[in-house]
Amino acid sequence: MNDASASGGLSKTRIEALTDGIFAIALTLMVFDIKLAAPTQTTPLSLHYELIRLWPRFLAYVISFIVLGVYWVHHNQYHYIRRTDRGFLWINVFFLMGVSLLPFSTGLLGQYPAVRTALVVYGLNLIMVGGFLYAHWSYATHSHRLVESHIHPEVVRLAKYRIAMGPAVSTLAICVPLVGKRLSLAIFALIPLLYLIPGRIDYHWLGPRGRRSKKDLSNSDSSPPSLKGNVGVHVK
């Protein structure tokens, strides 16, 4: 089956290939910002000091790397998406724009962790990426525009909730610098933890295709609560 639509959509394979390439480049570029200053004389004590001085860069790198890793898993949405159209493609383009900008905002936060402007730029970047990922899934599933009709509404709802956590926490982190900048950094650091803790949508993941029919879902209603609706999009 050709998953390119008659309305101008590209095949899912081309979209996934472009996305994989941009994610790979963005994930690699972020580590280049962690550099030791060139000292005139290196001693064990001075090296120890320099490494400690780099902690904001390491923190920003770890947060961004894990967050990008989580958003890369958005590929699992394509187990449900059967076709594409122009609107879907442009949402994906803006999503990838936010991903490619993250090495810059990560470096900015690592260099100026106590400056509110750097915190705001970084937070807005995370909101942009998470927001377009949310729009990506919402657009595809609205009225079964790009997905099969038997996708369960609970799957759509849980995936939206899981995606929205990142932008919501980032918004809070942007507002917190008015009170304390270190608290804002701590909130940013919570974002990877929120996604690493398995949610209901993760327990619903079933098989490489991650799909079941409505009949299967209705049959699972008699199962224990932990097994009900055992289907999902592995969007963290």
N, C-alpha and C positions, 0 to 999 in steps of 0.2 A: 504493500500500500504506500502510495506517494503522499507524504505528509505535508507537502507544499500545497497551499490552497490556491484556488482559482482567483482569489482576490489580491494576489500579489505577494503572498507569503513565501518565505524561503523554507527549505527543508530544515527540520530540527537538527540534523547532523551539522549543517553549516553554522547554525547559531551556537551550538554547543562547542564546536571547534574554535570559533572566535572567542567565546567566553573563556574557555580553558587557556587559550594563549594569553589573554589580558590578565587573568588571575595569576598565571605563572610569572609573568613579568612584574606585576605589582608586588607579589610576595617576595620576589628576589630583590627588587630595588630597595625595599625597606631596610634591609640589613646593611646596605652600603652607608647609611647615615651614622652607624655606630663606628666611630673612629677614635683612636687614641691620638692625642696631641703629640707632635714630634718634640720630645724633650731634648734639651742640650746634653743632659747626663741622666742615664737611666739607672736607678737603684731599686732594690726590692720595695723599699718604702714608698718611693715616688710612683712606682707602677701600681702599688696597692691603692694609693690615693687617687690616681687617675681612673682606675676601674670603679672605685666608689663614686667618683664624680660623674660617671656615665650612667648612674642608676636611672635618671629620668628617661634617657634614650632607650635603655633596656626595657623599662616598664612600658613605654609607648609602643615599642616593637612587639612585645609579647601580646599586649592587648589587641593591636591591629592585626597581627598574624592570625590569632585565634578567631577574631571576628571575621576576617576574610575567609578563613577556612570554613567557618560556619555558613557564610553566605555562598560559598562555592557549592555547598551541598544543595543549594537551590536547584541544581540540576535534577534532583529527584522529582521536581515538579513535572519534568518532561515525561515521566512515566504515565502521567494523566493527560498531558497536552497532546492532542492528535493532529493539530494543524496550526498554522500561523496566519497572520494578516499584517497589514501595514502598521496598524495601531500597536499591535503586540511587538513588532520589530522596533519601533521607535521607543517604546518603554524600555526595552532591553538595551538599546543604545545609551539612553540616559543612565540606566543602572550601571553599565560598564564605564561610563564617564566618571561616576562617583567612585567606582573601584579604582580606576587609574589615577585619581586624584589623591587617594589615601596615602601613598608614600610621601607626598608633599606635606599633608597635614600631620602625619606621624612625625616627620622630621621637625616640623615647626613646634609641636608639643614637646618633643624630646629636648629641643634646644632652649625653649622658653616655657618650662612647666609652671612657673609662677606668674605668668602674664595672662591676664584674662582674655585678651584677643586670641592668643594661641589656643586656649581652652575652647573658646567659642567656635573658632574655625574648625577645630577637630570635631567638636560635637555636631556642627552643621553638616560636616562631611559624612559622619556616621548616620545622621538623620536622612541625608540624601540617598545613601545606599540602601538603608532599610526601607525608606519610603517608596522608592521605585521597585524594590523587590515585592513589597506589599501590593503595589499597583499592578505589578506583573502577574501575580497570582489572582488578584481580584478581577482583573480584566479578562483573563483566560476562563475563569469559572463563572462569571456573571451570565446567567441564563444559558449556561453550558455553551458559551460562545466558541471556545476552542477545545473543550474537553468532551468526553463521552457522557451521554445522558445519565448513565447509571452511577456516576460518582456520588458518594453519600454526602449529604449536607454537613454532617458532623466532621467529616474530613476537611471540608473547605473551611469551616469555622475554626477548628483547632489549629490549622495551618496559619490562618490569619492572625490568631491570637499569639502564636509562637513568634511569627515574624515581627509583630508590632512591639514586642517587648524591648528590642534594641533601640528603636527611635524614641520610645517613651522614656527609657532610662537616660538616654543621651540628652533629651530635653531637660530632664531634671538636673543633670550634671552641668548644663549650660547656665541654669538659673542659680546654682549653688555658689559659684565664684563670688557672688555678691556678699556671701557670708564667710566662706573660707575656700581658698584655692586648693589646699591639700585635700579637703573633703570632696571637691569636684574630681580630683584625680582618683580618689578611692572609689567614687561611684562609677567612673569609667572602667576601673579595674573589675568591677562587679559584673560587667556585661558578659565577658567570656564565661564566668562562673554560672550565670543564669542559663546560658545555652548549653554548657557542658552537663548540667544536671538534667537527666532524662525527663521529658514531659510526657503527657498522655499521647501526643501525636507520635512520639518515638516508640512507645510500647505498641502502637497500632501498626507499625511497619511490618509488612508481610511479603516476603519473597522479592525477587528482582523486579517484578512489575508493580508490586504494591497496590494491586487493584482487586476488588471483589465485586460481584454483582449485588444488587439490592436484595436478591433472594438470599444470598449468603449472609448478608448483614442482618436480615430479619431472622434467619435461623440462629444467629449468635445472640439474640435477645435473651435466650434462656440460659446463656452462659454466665459464670460469675462476673461481677462488675469489672474485674481486672482484665477480662478477655473480651468484653463486649466491644463491638465495632472494631474488630482486629484488623484495621486497614488504615493506611495513612500515607501522608507525604512526609518524608524524612527531612522536613525543614526545621532547622534548629533555631 
